Amino acid sequence: MVRLKSPEEICKIEIAAKVVAEVLAVVESYAVEGASAYDMERAAEELIERRGGIPAFKGYSGSSTTSLFSD
């Protein structure tokens, strides 16, 4: 059975999608030769938290990072 989302849930999804788009745009600017995964990680985490979000990957299956970047 498909469960339809309420207007409030749809609004929260829209806000989250905008934050994700903003994070991806910021992280993209760090994706240059010589950049470190740590720098991208910090930029992503700080932006998510400034926007009132909680990094979903952090703590998932023991992960200590916000994202899955690697050098």
Predicted model as a PDB file, atoms N, CA, C, CB and O in Angstrom, pLDDT in the B-factor column:
MODEL        1                                                                  
ATOM      1  N   MET A   1       0.837  -1.171   0.000  1.00 90.00           N  
ATOM      2  CA  MET A   1       0.000   0.000   0.000  1.00 90.00           C  
ATOM      3  C   MET A   1       0.895   1.251   0.000  1.00 90.00           C  
ATOM      4  CB  MET A   1      -0.959  -0.011   1.221  1.00 90.00           C  
ATOM      5  O   MET A   1       1.887   1.313   0.726  1.00 90.00           O  
ATOM      6  N   VAL A   2       0.542   2.211  -0.797  1.00 92.00           N  
ATOM      7  CA  VAL A   2       1.276   3.469  -0.886  1.00 92.00           C  
ATOM      8  C   VAL A   2       0.702   4.441   0.141  1.00 92.00           C  
ATOM      9  CB  VAL A   2       1.200   4.068  -2.329  1.00 92.00           C  
ATOM     10  O   VAL A   2      -0.510   4.649   0.204  1.00 92.00           O  
ATOM     11  N   ARG A   3       1.585   5.034   0.943  1.00 93.00           N  
ATOM     12  CA  ARG A   3       1.151   6.025   1.926  1.00 93.00           C  
ATOM     13  C   ARG A   3       1.443   7.404   1.366  1.00 93.00           C  
ATOM     14  CB  ARG A   3       1.861   5.816   3.305  1.00 93.00           C  
ATOM     15  O   ARG A   3       2.594   7.734   1.081  1.00 93.00           O  
ATOM     16  N   LEU A   4       0.420   8.197   1.210  1.00 95.00           N  
ATOM     17  CA  LEU A   4       0.588   9.556   0.697  1.00 95.00           C  
ATOM     18  C   LEU A   4       1.154  10.459   1.780  1.00 95.00           C  
ATOM     19  CB  LEU A   4      -0.750  10.114   0.180  1.00 95.00           C  
ATOM     20  O   LEU A   4       0.837  10.315   2.961  1.00 95.00           O  
ATOM     21  N   LYS A   5       1.988  11.384   1.363  1.00 96.00           N  
ATOM     22  CA  LYS A   5       2.583  12.334   2.302  1.00 96.00           C  
ATOM     23  C   LYS A   5       1.612  13.481   2.579  1.00 96.00           C  
ATOM     24  CB  LYS A   5       3.920  12.880   1.750  1.00 96.00           C  
ATOM     25  O   LYS A   5       0.852  13.904   1.709  1.00 96.00           O  
ATOM     26  N   SER A   6       1.662  13.961   3.795  1.00 97.00           N  
ATOM     27  CA  SER A   6       0.838  15.109   4.169  1.00 97.00           C  
ATOM     28  C   SER A   6       1.500  16.377   3.620  1.00 97.00           C  
ATOM     29  CB  SER A   6       0.656  15.195   5.729  1.00 97.00           C  
ATOM     30  O   SER A   6       2.679  16.352   3.265  1.00 97.00           O  
ATOM     31  N   PRO A   7       0.759  17.473   3.548  1.00 97.00           N  
ATOM     32  CA  PRO A   7       1.368  18.733   3.109  1.00 97.00           C  
ATOM     33  C   PRO A   7       2.574  19.135   3.972  1.00 97.00           C  
ATOM     34  CB  PRO A   7       0.326  19.846   3.135  1.00 97.00           C  
ATOM     35  O   PRO A   7       3.549  19.684   3.458  1.00 97.00           O  
ATOM     36  N   GLU A   8       2.506  18.865   5.270  1.00 97.00           N  
ATOM     37  CA  GLU A   8       3.619  19.196   6.161  1.00 97.00           C  
ATOM     38  C   GLU A   8       4.846  18.350   5.830  1.00 97.00           C  
ATOM     39  CB  GLU A   8       3.211  18.990   7.632  1.00 97.00           C  
ATOM     40  O   GLU A   8       5.967  18.859   5.825  1.00 97.00           O  
ATOM     41  N   GLU A   9       4.641  17.064   5.556  1.00 97.00           N  
ATOM     42  CA  GLU A   9       5.758  16.187   5.197  1.00 97.00           C  
ATOM     43  C   GLU A   9       6.375  16.614   3.868  1.00 97.00           C  
ATOM     44  CB  GLU A   9       5.292  14.723   5.118  1.00 97.00           C  
ATOM     45  O   GLU A   9       7.597  16.598   3.715  1.00 97.00           O  
ATOM     46  N   ILE A  10       5.549  16.989   2.926  1.00 97.00           N  
ATOM     47  CA  ILE A  10       6.036  17.442   1.622  1.00 97.00           C  
ATOM     48  C   ILE A  10       6.864  18.708   1.785  1.00 97.00           C  
ATOM     49  CB  ILE A  10       4.860  17.690   0.654  1.00 97.00           C  
ATOM     50  O   ILE A  10       7.888  18.863   1.120  1.00 97.00           O  
ATOM     51  N   CYS A  11       6.444  19.602   2.644  1.00 97.00           N  
ATOM     52  CA  CYS A  11       7.186  20.830   2.911  1.00 97.00           C  
ATOM     53  C   CYS A  11       8.553  20.514   3.497  1.00 97.00           C  
ATOM     54  CB  CYS A  11       6.401  21.740   3.860  1.00 97.00           C  
ATOM     55  O   CYS A  11       9.548  21.118   3.096  1.00 97.00           O  
ATOM     56  N   LYS A  12       8.622  19.578   4.439  1.00 94.00           N  
ATOM     57  CA  LYS A  12       9.900  19.188   5.038  1.00 94.00           C  
ATOM     58  C   LYS A  12      10.820  18.556   4.003  1.00 94.00           C  
ATOM     59  CB  LYS A  12       9.672  18.217   6.201  1.00 94.00           C  
ATOM     60  O   LYS A  12      12.027  18.796   4.019  1.00 94.00           O  
ATOM     61  N   ILE A  13      10.267  17.754   3.110  1.00 95.00           N  
ATOM     62  CA  ILE A  13      11.057  17.131   2.044  1.00 95.00           C  
ATOM     63  C   ILE A  13      11.622  18.206   1.123  1.00 95.00           C  
ATOM     64  CB  ILE A  13      10.199  16.123   1.235  1.00 95.00           C  
ATOM     65  O   ILE A  13      12.781  18.136   0.716  1.00 95.00           O  
ATOM     66  N   GLU A  14      10.807  19.187   0.800  1.00 96.00           N  
ATOM     67  CA  GLU A  14      11.252  20.275  -0.072  1.00 96.00           C  
ATOM     68  C   GLU A  14      12.404  21.063   0.563  1.00 96.00           C  
ATOM     69  CB  GLU A  14      10.079  21.217  -0.384  1.00 96.00           C  
ATOM     70  O   GLU A  14      13.384  21.390  -0.107  1.00 96.00           O  
ATOM     71  N   ILE A  15      12.279  21.359   1.847  1.00 94.00           N  
ATOM     72  CA  ILE A  15      13.337  22.081   2.561  1.00 94.00           C  
ATOM     73  C   ILE A  15      14.618  21.251   2.576  1.00 94.00           C  
ATOM     74  CB  ILE A  15      12.895  22.415   4.009  1.00 94.00           C  
ATOM     75  O   ILE A  15      15.699  21.779   2.317  1.00 94.00           O  
ATOM     76  N   ALA A  16      14.505  19.964   2.874  1.00 92.00           N  
ATOM     77  CA  ALA A  16      15.681  19.092   2.909  1.00 92.00           C  
ATOM     78  C   ALA A  16      16.346  19.008   1.542  1.00 92.00           C  
ATOM     79  CB  ALA A  16      15.292  17.690   3.388  1.00 92.00           C  
ATOM     80  O   ALA A  16      17.573  19.026   1.448  1.00 92.00           O  
ATOM     81  N   ALA A  17      15.554  18.918   0.489  1.00 95.00           N  
ATOM     82  CA  ALA A  17      16.108  18.841  -0.868  1.00 95.00           C  
ATOM     83  C   ALA A  17      16.875  20.117  -1.221  1.00 95.00           C  
ATOM     84  CB  ALA A  17      14.983  18.599  -1.895  1.00 95.00           C  
ATOM     85  O   ALA A  17      17.909  20.058  -1.885  1.00 95.00           O  
ATOM     86  N   LYS A  18      16.374  21.256  -0.782  1.00 96.00           N  
ATOM     87  CA  LYS A  18      17.074  22.521  -1.041  1.00 96.00           C  
ATOM     88  C   LYS A  18      18.404  22.573  -0.302  1.00 96.00           C  
ATOM     89  CB  LYS A  18      16.199  23.714  -0.627  1.00 96.00           C  
ATOM     90  O   LYS A  18      19.392  23.071  -0.841  1.00 96.00           O  
ATOM     91  N   VAL A  19      18.438  22.062   0.928  1.00 94.00           N  
ATOM     92  CA  VAL A  19      19.688  22.023   1.694  1.00 94.00           C  
ATOM     93  C   VAL A  19      20.682  21.088   0.997  1.00 94.00           C  
ATOM     94  CB  VAL A  19      19.428  21.555   3.164  1.00 94.00           C  
ATOM     95  O   VAL A  19      21.858  21.424   0.862  1.00 94.00           O  
ATOM     96  N   VAL A  20      20.218  19.931   0.560  1.00 93.00           N  
ATOM     97  CA  VAL A  20      21.095  18.985  -0.144  1.00 93.00           C  
ATOM     98  C   VAL A  20      21.667  19.627  -1.408  1.00 93.00           C  
ATOM     99  CB  VAL A  20      20.324  17.690  -0.504  1.00 93.00           C  
ATOM    100  O   VAL A  20      22.861  19.501  -1.680  1.00 93.00           O  
ATOM    101  N   ALA A  21      20.830  20.309  -2.174  1.00 96.00           N  
ATOM    102  CA  ALA A  21      21.303  20.973  -3.392  1.00 96.00           C  
ATOM    103  C   ALA A  21      22.362  22.023  -3.063  1.00 96.00           C  
ATOM    104  CB  ALA A  21      20.127  21.624  -4.141  1.00 96.00           C  
ATOM    105  O   ALA A  21      23.357  22.153  -3.776  1.00 96.00           O  
ATOM    106  N   GLU A  22      22.145  22.765  -1.990  1.00 96.00           N  
ATOM    107  CA  GLU A  22      23.112  23.790  -1.583  1.00 96.00           C  
ATOM    108  C   GLU A  22      24.434  23.154  -1.142  1.00 96.00           C  
ATOM    109  CB  GLU A  22      22.531  24.652  -0.443  1.00 96.00           C  
ATOM    110  O   GLU A  22      25.509  23.647  -1.485  1.00 96.00           O  
ATOM    111  N   VAL A  23      24.350  22.068  -0.386  1.00 93.00           N  
ATOM    112  CA  VAL A  23      25.553  21.368   0.064  1.00 93.00           C  
ATOM    113  C   VAL A  23      26.332  20.842  -1.139  1.00 93.00           C  
ATOM    114  CB  VAL A  23      25.187  20.207   1.020  1.00 93.00           C  
ATOM    115  O   VAL A  23      27.553  20.987  -1.195  1.00 93.00           O  
ATOM    116  N   LEU A  24      25.647  20.240  -2.088  1.00 92.00           N  
ATOM    117  CA  LEU A  24      26.325  19.715  -3.276  1.00 92.00           C  
ATOM    118  C   LEU A  24      27.025  20.826  -4.058  1.00 92.00           C  
ATOM    119  CB  LEU A  24      25.324  18.991  -4.181  1.00 92.00           C  
ATOM    120  O   LEU A  24      28.134  20.633  -4.556  1.00 92.00           O  
ATOM    121  N   ALA A  25      26.389  21.967  -4.164  1.00 95.00           N  
ATOM    122  CA  ALA A  25      26.997  23.091  -4.876  1.00 95.00           C  
ATOM    123  C   ALA A  25      28.254  23.587  -4.156  1.00 95.00           C  
ATOM    124  CB  ALA A  25      25.985  24.237  -5.022  1.00 95.00           C  
ATOM    125  O   ALA A  25      29.261  23.882  -4.800  1.00 95.00           O  
ATOM    126  N   VAL A  26      28.199  23.678  -2.842  1.00 93.00           N  
ATOM    127  CA  VAL A  26      29.352  24.132  -2.071  1.00 93.00           C  
ATOM    128  C   VAL A  26      30.488  23.106  -2.159  1.00 93.00           C  
ATOM    129  CB  VAL A  26      28.956  24.375  -0.595  1.00 93.00           C  
ATOM    130  O   VAL A  26      31.641  23.469  -2.387  1.00 93.00           O  
ATOM    131  N   VAL A  27      30.159  21.844  -1.979  1.00 91.00           N  
ATOM    132  CA  VAL A  27      31.168  20.793  -2.023  1.00 91.00           C  
ATOM    133  C   VAL A  27      31.811  20.721  -3.409  1.00 91.00           C  
ATOM    134  CB  VAL A  27      30.547  19.437  -1.650  1.00 91.00           C  
ATOM    135  O   VAL A  27      33.007  20.454  -3.528  1.00 91.00           O  
ATOM    136  N   GLU A  28      31.027  20.955  -4.441  1.00 92.00           N  
ATOM    137  CA  GLU A  28      31.569  20.940  -5.801  1.00 92.00           C  
ATOM    138  C   GLU A  28      32.699  21.963  -5.942  1.00 92.00           C  
ATOM    139  CB  GLU A  28      30.454  21.228  -6.829  1.00 92.00           C  
ATOM    140  O   GLU A  28      33.684  21.709  -6.636  1.00 92.00           O  
ATOM    141  N   SER A  29      32.559  23.099  -5.295  1.00 92.00           N  
ATOM    142  CA  SER A  29      33.590  24.127  -5.389  1.00 92.00           C  
ATOM    143  C   SER A  29      34.897  23.683  -4.723  1.00 92.00           C  
ATOM    144  CB  SER A  29      33.093  25.422  -4.752  1.00 92.00           C  
ATOM    145  O   SER A  29      35.961  24.223  -5.029  1.00 92.00           O  
ATOM    146  N   TYR A  30      34.823  22.712  -3.823  1.00 88.00           N  
ATOM    147  CA  TYR A  30      36.017  22.177  -3.166  1.00 88.00           C  
ATOM    148  C   TYR A  30      36.654  21.050  -3.976  1.00 88.00           C  
ATOM    149  CB  TYR A  30      35.667  21.676  -1.770  1.00 88.00           C  
ATOM    150  O   TYR A  30      37.791  20.663  -3.704  1.00 88.00           O  
ATOM    151  N   ALA A  31      35.951  20.530  -4.945  1.00 87.00           N  
ATOM    152  CA  ALA A  31      36.427  19.372  -5.715  1.00 87.00           C  
ATOM    153  C   ALA A  31      37.406  19.804  -6.797  1.00 87.00           C  
ATOM    154  CB  ALA A  31      35.243  18.620  -6.346  1.00 87.00           C  
ATOM    155  O   ALA A  31      37.092  19.787  -7.988  1.00 87.00           O  
ATOM    156  N   VAL A  32      38.595  20.188  -6.356  1.00 90.00           N  
ATOM    157  CA  VAL A  32      39.660  20.605  -7.266  1.00 90.00           C  
ATOM    158  C   VAL A  32      40.916  19.814  -6.904  1.00 90.00           C  
ATOM    159  CB  VAL A  32      39.918  22.159  -7.181  1.00 90.00           C  
ATOM    160  O   VAL A  32      41.018  19.254  -5.813  1.00 90.00           O  
ATOM    161  N   GLU A  33      41.847  19.779  -7.814  1.00 90.00           N  
ATOM    162  CA  GLU A  33      43.085  19.063  -7.572  1.00 90.00           C  
ATOM    163  C   GLU A  33      43.766  19.616  -6.331  1.00 90.00           C  
ATOM    164  CB  GLU A  33      44.016  19.157  -8.788  1.00 90.00           C  
ATOM    165  O   GLU A  33      43.919  20.828  -6.178  1.00 90.00           O  
ATOM    166  N   GLY A  34      44.164  18.729  -5.465  1.00 88.00           N  
ATOM    167  CA  GLY A  34      44.838  19.125  -4.241  1.00 88.00           C  
ATOM    168  C   GLY A  34      43.913  19.317  -3.054  1.00 88.00           C  
ATOM    169  O   GLY A  34      44.381  19.460  -1.924  1.00 88.00           O  
ATOM    170  N   ALA A  35      42.627  19.324  -3.288  1.00 85.00           N  
ATOM    171  CA  ALA A  35      41.672  19.489  -2.184  1.00 85.00           C  
ATOM    172  C   ALA A  35      41.625  18.210  -1.351  1.00 85.00           C  
ATOM    173  CB  ALA A  35      40.253  19.842  -2.725  1.00 85.00           C  
ATOM    174  O   ALA A  35      41.865  17.114  -1.859  1.00 85.00           O  
ATOM    175  N   SER A  36      41.320  18.363  -0.101  1.00 88.00           N  
ATOM    176  CA  SER A  36      41.239  17.184   0.758  1.00 88.00           C  
ATOM    177  C   SER A  36      39.785  16.824   1.047  1.00 88.00           C  
ATOM    178  CB  SER A  36      41.998  17.424   2.073  1.00 88.00           C  
ATOM    179  O   SER A  36      38.896  17.675   1.046  1.00 88.00           O  
ATOM    180  N   ALA A  37      39.579  15.543   1.291  1.00 86.00           N  
ATOM    181  CA  ALA A  37      38.244  15.076   1.668  1.00 86.00           C  
ATOM    182  C   ALA A  37      37.829  15.734   2.982  1.00 86.00           C  
ATOM    183  CB  ALA A  37      38.211  13.525   1.797  1.00 86.00           C  
ATOM    184  O   ALA A  37      36.647  15.993   3.205  1.00 86.00           O  
ATOM    185  N   TYR A  38      38.792  16.000   3.838  1.00 88.00           N  
ATOM    186  CA  TYR A  38      38.495  16.637   5.124  1.00 88.00           C  
ATOM    187  C   TYR A  38      37.872  18.017   4.913  1.00 88.00           C  
ATOM    188  CB  TYR A  38      39.775  16.757   5.975  1.00 88.00           C  
ATOM    189  O   TYR A  38      36.904  18.370   5.587  1.00 88.00           O  
ATOM    190  N   ASP A  39      38.421  18.795   3.982  1.00 89.00           N  
ATOM    191  CA  ASP A  39      37.879  20.132   3.709  1.00 89.00           C  
ATOM    192  C   ASP A  39      36.444  20.049   3.200  1.00 89.00           C  
ATOM    193  CB  ASP A  39      38.756  20.869   2.685  1.00 89.00           C  
ATOM    194  O   ASP A  39      35.589  20.833   3.611  1.00 89.00           O  
ATOM    195  N   MET A  40      36.186  19.103   2.311  1.00 89.00           N  
ATOM    196  CA  MET A  40      34.822  18.937   1.784  1.00 89.00           C  
ATOM    197  C   MET A  40      33.876  18.473   2.884  1.00 89.00           C  
ATOM    198  CB  MET A  40      34.808  17.930   0.613  1.00 89.00           C  
ATOM    199  O   MET A  40      32.735  18.926   2.974  1.00 89.00           O  
ATOM    200  N   GLU A  41      34.368  17.566   3.715  1.00 89.00           N  
ATOM    201  CA  GLU A  41      33.586  17.048   4.834  1.00 89.00           C  
ATOM    202  C   GLU A  41      33.179  18.173   5.778  1.00 89.00           C  
ATOM    203  CB  GLU A  41      34.380  15.981   5.595  1.00 89.00           C  
ATOM    204  O   GLU A  41      32.012  18.280   6.154  1.00 89.00           O  
ATOM    205  N   ARG A  42      34.135  19.005   6.159  1.00 90.00           N  
ATOM    206  CA  ARG A  42      33.850  20.111   7.083  1.00 90.00           C  
ATOM    207  C   ARG A  42      32.861  21.091   6.466  1.00 90.00           C  
ATOM    208  CB  ARG A  42      35.149  20.845   7.467  1.00 90.00           C  
ATOM    209  O   ARG A  42      31.926  21.532   7.135  1.00 90.00           O  
ATOM    210  N   ALA A  43      33.059  21.436   5.196  1.00 92.00           N  
ATOM    211  CA  ALA A  43      32.152  22.384   4.534  1.00 92.00           C  
ATOM    212  C   ALA A  43      30.733  21.833   4.513  1.00 92.00           C  
ATOM    213  CB  ALA A  43      32.629  22.686   3.094  1.00 92.00           C  
ATOM    214  O   ALA A  43      29.778  22.559   4.787  1.00 92.00           O  
ATOM    215  N   ALA A  44      30.592  20.554   4.189  1.00 91.00           N  
ATOM    216  CA  ALA A  44      29.262  19.934   4.133  1.00 91.00           C  
ATOM    217  C   ALA A  44      28.609  19.931   5.512  1.00 91.00           C  
ATOM    218  CB  ALA A  44      29.356  18.495   3.590  1.00 91.00           C  
ATOM    219  O   ALA A  44      27.454  20.330   5.656  1.00 91.00           O  
ATOM    220  N   GLU A  45      29.345  19.483   6.517  1.00 91.00           N  
ATOM    221  CA  GLU A  45      28.776  19.393   7.862  1.00 91.00           C  
ATOM    222  C   GLU A  45      28.392  20.766   8.409  1.00 91.00           C  
ATOM    223  CB  GLU A  45      29.766  18.720   8.806  1.00 91.00           C  
ATOM    224  O   GLU A  45      27.316  20.928   8.985  1.00 91.00           O  
ATOM    225  N   GLU A  46      29.259  21.741   8.232  1.00 93.00           N  
ATOM    226  CA  GLU A  46      28.963  23.080   8.738  1.00 93.00           C  
ATOM    227  C   GLU A  46      27.726  23.680   8.071  1.00 93.00           C  
ATOM    228  CB  GLU A  46      30.161  23.996   8.524  1.00 93.00           C  
ATOM    229  O   GLU A  46      26.902  24.305   8.739  1.00 93.00           O  
ATOM    230  N   LEU A  47      27.594  23.493   6.764  1.00 94.00           N  
ATOM    231  CA  LEU A  47      26.435  24.038   6.065  1.00 94.00           C  
ATOM    232  C   LEU A  47      25.147  23.342   6.501  1.00 94.00           C  
ATOM    233  CB  LEU A  47      26.618  23.904   4.553  1.00 94.00           C  
ATOM    234  O   LEU A  47      24.133  23.999   6.732  1.00 94.00           O  
ATOM    235  N   ILE A  48      25.186  22.032   6.614  1.00 93.00           N  
ATOM    236  CA  ILE A  48      24.002  21.289   7.060  1.00 93.00           C  
ATOM    237  C   ILE A  48      23.564  21.789   8.433  1.00 93.00           C  
ATOM    238  CB  ILE A  48      24.290  19.763   7.105  1.00 93.00           C  
ATOM    239  O   ILE A  48      22.380  22.034   8.660  1.00 93.00           O  
ATOM    240  N   GLU A  49      24.511  21.938   9.338  1.00 92.00           N  
ATOM    241  CA  GLU A  49      24.174  22.380  10.690  1.00 92.00           C  
ATOM    242  C   GLU A  49      23.699  23.834  10.715  1.00 92.00           C  
ATOM    243  CB  GLU A  49      25.377  22.215  11.607  1.00 92.00           C  
ATOM    244  O   GLU A  49      22.791  24.168  11.476  1.00 92.00           O  
ATOM    245  N   ARG A  50      24.300  24.705   9.892  1.00 94.00           N  
ATOM    246  CA  ARG A  50      23.841  26.107   9.824  1.00 94.00           C  
ATOM    247  C   ARG A  50      22.402  26.191   9.340  1.00 94.00           C  
ATOM    248  CB  ARG A  50      24.750  26.929   8.893  1.00 94.00           C  
ATOM    249  O   ARG A  50      21.664  27.100   9.722  1.00 94.00           O  
ATOM    250  N   ARG A  51      22.006  25.246   8.504  1.00 93.00           N  
ATOM    251  CA  ARG A  51      20.639  25.236   7.969  1.00 93.00           C  
ATOM    252  C   ARG A  51      19.668  24.507   8.895  1.00 93.00           C  
ATOM    253  CB  ARG A  51      20.620  24.584   6.590  1.00 93.00           C  
ATOM    254  O   ARG A  51      18.501  24.315   8.554  1.00 93.00           O  
ATOM    255  N   GLY A  52      20.154  24.105  10.061  1.00 91.00           N  
ATOM    256  CA  GLY A  52      19.288  23.465  11.055  1.00 91.00           C  
ATOM    257  C   GLY A  52      19.129  21.974  10.854  1.00 91.00           C  
ATOM    258  O   GLY A  52      18.258  21.352  11.463  1.00 91.00           O  
ATOM    259  N   GLY A  53      19.960  21.395  10.008  1.00 89.00           N  
ATOM    260  CA  GLY A  53      19.868  19.967   9.735  1.00 89.00           C  
ATOM    261  C   GLY A  53      20.786  19.139  10.615  1.00 89.00           C  
ATOM    262  O   GLY A  53      21.634  19.659  11.341  1.00 89.00           O  
ATOM    263  N   ILE A  54      20.589  17.850  10.525  1.00 87.00           N  
ATOM    264  CA  ILE A  54      21.427  16.878  11.219  1.00 87.00           C  
ATOM    265  C   ILE A  54      21.995  15.958  10.145  1.00 87.00           C  
ATOM    266  CB  ILE A  54      20.617  16.068  12.321  1.00 87.00           C  
ATOM    267  O   ILE A  54      21.227  15.342   9.407  1.00 87.00           O  
ATOM    268  N   PRO A  55      23.322  15.847  10.035  1.00 86.00           N  
ATOM    269  CA  PRO A  55      23.913  14.989   9.017  1.00 86.00           C  
ATOM    270  C   PRO A  55      23.436  13.537   9.169  1.00 86.00           C  
ATOM    271  CB  PRO A  55      25.445  15.056   9.096  1.00 86.00           C  
ATOM    272  O   PRO A  55      23.683  12.905  10.196  1.00 86.00           O  
ATOM    273  N   ALA A  56      22.760  13.019   8.156  1.00 82.00           N  
ATOM    274  CA  ALA A  56      22.136  11.695   8.245  1.00 82.00           C  
ATOM    275  C   ALA A  56      23.137  10.551   8.299  1.00 82.00           C  
ATOM    276  CB  ALA A  56      21.222  11.489   7.078  1.00 82.00           C  
ATOM    277  O   ALA A  56      22.875   9.547   8.962  1.00 82.00           O  
ATOM    278  N   PHE A  57      24.279  10.670   7.622  1.00 79.00           N  
ATOM    279  CA  PHE A  57      25.249   9.579   7.612  1.00 79.00           C  
ATOM    280  C   PHE A  57      26.061   9.504   8.897  1.00 79.00           C  
ATOM    281  CB  PHE A  57      26.179   9.730   6.438  1.00 79.00           C  
ATOM    282  O   PHE A  57      26.557   8.437   9.257  1.00 79.00           O  
ATOM    283  N   LYS A  58      26.200  10.623   9.587  1.00 80.00           N  
ATOM    284  CA  LYS A  58      27.042  10.650  10.782  1.00 80.00           C  
ATOM    285  C   LYS A  58      26.456   9.722  11.842  1.00 80.00           C  
ATOM    286  CB  LYS A  58      27.174  12.096  11.335  1.00 80.00           C  
ATOM    287  O   LYS A  58      25.317   9.888  12.277  1.00 80.00           O  
ATOM    288  N   GLY A  59      27.258   8.747  12.244  1.00 77.00           N  
ATOM    289  CA  GLY A  59      26.797   7.774  13.230  1.00 77.00           C  
ATOM    290  C   GLY A  59      26.147   6.548  12.623  1.00 77.00           C  
ATOM    291  O   GLY A  59      25.923   5.560  13.322  1.00 77.00           O  
ATOM    292  N   TYR A  60      25.840   6.590  11.330  1.00 78.00           N  
ATOM    293  CA  TYR A  60      25.195   5.447  10.676  1.00 78.00           C  
ATOM    294  C   TYR A  60      26.205   4.319  10.521  1.00 78.00           C  
ATOM    295  CB  TYR A  60      24.608   5.850   9.292  1.00 78.00           C  
ATOM    296  O   TYR A  60      27.269   4.524   9.937  1.00 78.00           O  
ATOM    297  N   SER A  61      25.902   3.167  11.017  1.00 79.00           N  
ATOM    298  CA  SER A  61      26.783   1.992  10.963  1.00 79.00           C  
ATOM    299  C   SER A  61      28.188   2.318  11.459  1.00 79.00           C  
ATOM    300  CB  SER A  61      26.852   1.447   9.536  1.00 79.00           C  
ATOM    301  O   SER A  61      29.179   1.814  10.931  1.00 79.00           O  
ATOM    302  N   GLY A  62      28.258   3.174  12.486  1.00 79.00           N  
ATOM    303  CA  GLY A  62      29.538   3.502  13.090  1.00 79.00           C  
ATOM    304  C   GLY A  62      30.336   4.580  12.370  1.00 79.00           C  
ATOM    305  O   GLY A  62      31.477   4.855  12.739  1.00 79.00           O  
ATOM    306  N   SER A  63      29.747   5.193  11.346  1.00 77.00           N  
ATOM    307  CA  SER A  63      30.465   6.229  10.597  1.00 77.00           C  
ATOM    308  C   SER A  63      30.681   7.460  11.464  1.00 77.00           C  
ATOM    309  CB  SER A  63      29.697   6.609   9.320  1.00 77.00           C  
ATOM    310  O   SER A  63      29.786   7.891  12.191  1.00 77.00           O  
ATOM    311  N   SER A  64      31.884   8.017  11.374  1.00 79.00           N  
ATOM    312  CA  SER A  64      32.175   9.233  12.138  1.00 79.00           C  
ATOM    313  C   SER A  64      32.133  10.467  11.252  1.00 79.00           C  
ATOM    314  CB  SER A  64      33.540   9.124  12.813  1.00 79.00           C  
ATOM    315  O   SER A  64      32.451  11.568  11.700  1.00 79.00           O  
ATOM    316  N   THR A  65      31.738  10.285   9.981  1.00 79.00           N  
ATOM    317  CA  THR A  65      31.733  11.399   9.043  1.00 79.00           C  
ATOM    318  C   THR A  65      30.322  11.736   8.570  1.00 79.00           C  
ATOM    319  CB  THR A  65      32.616  11.079   7.850  1.00 79.00           C  
ATOM    320  O   THR A  65      29.396  10.931   8.674  1.00 79.00           O  
ATOM    321  N   THR A  66      30.193  12.948   8.051  1.00 77.00           N  
ATOM    322  CA  THR A  66      28.921  13.424   7.537  1.00 77.00           C  
ATOM    323  C   THR A  66      28.653  12.875   6.148  1.00 77.00           C  
ATOM    324  CB  THR A  66      28.892  14.940   7.515  1.00 77.00           C  
ATOM    325  O   THR A  66      27.507  12.640   5.762  1.00 77.00           O  
ATOM    326  N   SER A  67      29.722  12.677   5.411  1.00 77.00           N  
ATOM    327  CA  SER A  67      29.620  12.255   4.008  1.00 77.00           C  
ATOM    328  C   SER A  67      30.519  11.059   3.759  1.00 77.00           C  
ATOM    329  CB  SER A  67      29.993  13.413   3.053  1.00 77.00           C  
ATOM    330  O   SER A  67      31.138  10.524   4.679  1.00 77.00           O  
ATOM    331  N   LEU A  68      30.580  10.655   2.519  1.00 70.00           N  
ATOM    332  CA  LEU A  68      31.396   9.500   2.171  1.00 70.00           C  
ATOM    333  C   LEU A  68      32.512   9.881   1.202  1.00 70.00           C  
ATOM    334  CB  LEU A  68      30.526   8.403   1.565  1.00 70.00           C  
ATOM    335  O   LEU A  68      32.815   9.131   0.274  1.00 70.00           O  
ATOM    336  N   PHE A  69      33.120  11.040   1.418  1.00 70.00           N  
ATOM    337  CA  PHE A  69      34.226  11.482   0.574  1.00 70.00           C  
ATOM    338  C   PHE A  69      35.479  10.696   0.944  1.00 70.00           C  
ATOM    339  CB  PHE A  69      34.469  13.014   0.723  1.00 70.00           C  
ATOM    340  O   PHE A  69      35.635  10.250   2.081  1.00 70.00           O  
ATOM    341  N   SER A  70      36.368  10.535  -0.033  1.00 67.00           N  
ATOM    342  CA  SER A  70      37.666   9.930   0.253  1.00 67.00           C  
ATOM    343  C   SER A  70      38.716  10.610  -0.619  1.00 67.00           C  
ATOM    344  CB  SER A  70      37.642   8.384   0.003  1.00 67.00           C  
ATOM    345  O   SER A  70      38.415  11.109  -1.703  1.00 67.00           O  
ATOM    346  N   ASP A  71      39.941  10.621  -0.131  1.00 60.00           N  
ATOM    347  CA  ASP A  71      41.049  11.221  -0.888  1.00 60.00           C  
ATOM    348  C   ASP A  71      41.499  10.286  -1.990  1.00 60.00           C  
ATOM    349  CB  ASP A  71      42.233  11.554   0.037  1.00 60.00           C  
ATOM    350  O   ASP A  71      42.421  10.612  -2.738  1.00 60.00           O  
TER     351      ASP A  71                                                      
ENDMDL                                                                          
END                                                                             
